[in-house]
Amino acid sequence: MKHPLVLTGMTCMALLASSVQAQPLGGLAFSETTPHAQSMNVKDAYTIVGNENLMSLDAINADGSVNAIVEIPTGTSAKWEVSKDDPKAVYWEYKNGDPRVVNYLGYPGNYGAIPGTALPKELGGDGDPLDVIVLGQAVPRGEIVDVSVIGVLKMLDDGEQDDKLIAVLTQDSPFAHVESMAQLDSEFPGVSQIIDLWFANYKGPDGGMEGLGFEEAESARAVLEAAAENFAATQ
């Protein structure tokens, strides 16, 4: 009789194969170590799914705060995004047949999207939800957080406008009280320069990214409101 803890060679091979198949690709992305929102369930190594249509949420709350969906937590490099096919899901984006990993320093803030927004090209957008980087500690992937928009980084991506809203977590963050880019620069010297340099270089020296500087909260809010109005008009 075989001891229950002794595995045959064939059993070991089967277990090893199963283990390898369960591991997500992505090299140094360490995506499997990144926590996800408690409201989301793991569908597979590349997808988390919840019960709520993330893009059906309002962009702006009654108290003036803004909803942001975290796709990429601070410090991580796996490129996840809300699915256009199933807005209840956040998935690891593919490019050239492989899951995307940013080959640079991890994101300097929580990167994500503003639900209930769509900015058309005639208003300087690409028709997708507004991009936002939320300053503060890492937030689990798929989490919906209340943020305050304090500015916008004007950028070109291969010559096309690709602006990024700058926001701060409204609670439990050293940045929570910041209301403008001027205040950010005064109280947290170097942070805006880090963001500017990161986005200008994260695709590499020939990545096509060009920073055009920051604009203040008023400009950012105008873009946000225009994108929310455009989204509502298309529903």
N, C-alpha and C positions, 0 to 999 in steps of 0.2 A: 504493500500500500504506500502510495506517495505521500510525503509530508505536504500539508496544505500550503506551506509557504515556499515550496520548491516549484519553480516554474520551468517548463520545458523550453527548449530553444525556440520552437515555433511560437509559443505563447509570448516569449520575450520580444520576438520580432514583430508580432501583431501589436503588442502594446506600444513599442517604439514607433511603429508606423502611424498608429492612432495619435500619439503625442505630437509627432511632426506635423500631421495634417491639421491639428487643432491650433498650432501656433501661427499667428498672423505674420505676413511678410512685412518688410519695411526696414530691415537692418537696424540702425541705431534710433529708430523712432520711439522704441519702448512704449508703443501705444497701449499694450495690454496692461501696463502699470498705471495708466491714467484713469482716475475715477470718473464715473458718469453720474448724471443726476439720478436721484432715487426714483423719480417718476418715469425713468426710461429703463427698458429691459434690453439685455444683450441678445440680439437675433443671431449674430455670428461674429467672427473676429473683425468684421468690417462695418457692422451696422448696429446702431442702437435705436429702439423704437418705443414710442409712448402711445398714449391714447388720445392726445390732443393735437389738432392741426396747428402746428406752431405758427404758420403764417397767417392764421385767422385772428391772432391776437392783435389788440390795438397797439399802435406805435406809441401813443402818448396816453398816459394814465390821467385820471381826473385831477390828481394833485400836481400835475405838470412833469412828473418823472417820466422816464422813457423805458420801454421794455427792450431788452437786448437778449438774444439767444447766443449763448456761448458755444462756439463750434470748436475752438482751439484754446485750451487753457494756457495761461501764462507759463512760459518756460518750456513748452512742448513744441515739437516740430512736425508731427503727423498732420497732414492737411485734410481735415474733416470739414463737412458742410451740410447744411440742411438739404435734404433731397428735393429736387424739383418734381420728381415723379410721385413721391409720397411724403408730403410735408409733416407727417408724424414721425419721420425718421431722420436721423443724422448719420451720414455714412462717410467712410474713408474714400476720398476722391481718388480716381484713377487717372493716370496720364501715361500714354504709350504702353498700356497694358500692365502697369505697376502702380501700387498705391503710392500717392505722392508724399514725399518727405522733404521738408525744407533743409537744404544742405548749407546751413548757416547757424548762427546762434538761435536758440529757441525764441518764440514770440515774446516781445517785451511787455505784453499785456494780454488780457483775455480778448481773443479776436472772434468776431461773430457778425450777426446780421440783425437789423432792426425789422421786426415783423410788421406787416401792414403798411409796407412802403414799396414803391417802385418808381424810380426816377428815369424818365425816358431820355433818349439821346438829345432831344431838343432842349432839355433842361440841364444837360451836362452829365447825364447818367448813362447806364447801359441797359436799363429796363429791369434790372434785378433789385432785390432788397438792398438797402444801404449797408455798406460795410462800416463796422465800428470796432475800435480798439478801446477796451475798458481797462483803465489803470487800476491796479490793486492786486491783492493776492490771488493766486490761482483759484478758479471756480470750476467745479466739475463740468465735464462736457455734457451739453444738452440742457444745462440749467438756464432758467429764465430769470434774469436779474433786473432790479430797478437801478437805472443809472441816470446821471445828470450829464447832458452834453455840454462840453466847455469849449469846443472849437472844432476845426476841420483842417486836415492836412491836404493841401492841394497837390495832386500828383498826375503824372502822365505815365501810361503803360504802353510802350510802343506807339507813342504819339496820341493815344486816346485817353480822355479824362478818366481817372480812377481814384477819386477822392476818398479819404478815410475820416469818418467822424471820430473825434476824440472825446471820450467820456470817462467818468469816474463812478465807482460804486457809491451808492447813496448811504450805505450802512457798513459798519465794521471795517473801515478802511482808513488809512492815514490820509487819503485823498478826498474823503467824503465831503469835506467842506469847501473844496475848490470850485470856483464858479467861472473861471476864465483862464485863458492861456497865459495872460499876464500874471495872474496870481500863481499859476503853476510854476512859471519861470522864477518868480520871486521867492517862493517858499520851497521849491524843489528844483534847485539849479541843475541843469543838464538833462532833465527828463525829456523835454521836448526835442533836444538835439539827438538823444538816443533813439527816439521814435523816428525822427527824420532820417537819420543815418541808416537805421535798420531797414526801413522800407525802400530806401534808395539802393540798397546793396544786397538784399536777401536773395535775389535771383542771380547774383553773380555780376562780374564787371561788364558783361555784355547782355544783361537781362532786360534792358529797355526801360527801366524805371527811372523817373526823373522827378525829384521833389521841387515844388514851386513855392514852398513856404506855408505858414499857418495863417488861418483867419480866425477871428474871435467867435465867441459863443453866438452872437447875433446872426452871423452869416451861417453858422452851422444849423441854428434853429430854423432859419428860413429854408434851407435845403431840406431839412427834415419835414417841415410842414408841407412843402410843395410835393415831396415824395409820398406823404401820407394822403394828401388830397388826390394825387394822380392814381394811387392804388384804389382808393374808394370809388373813383369815377369809372374804373375798369371792372368793378365787381357787379 
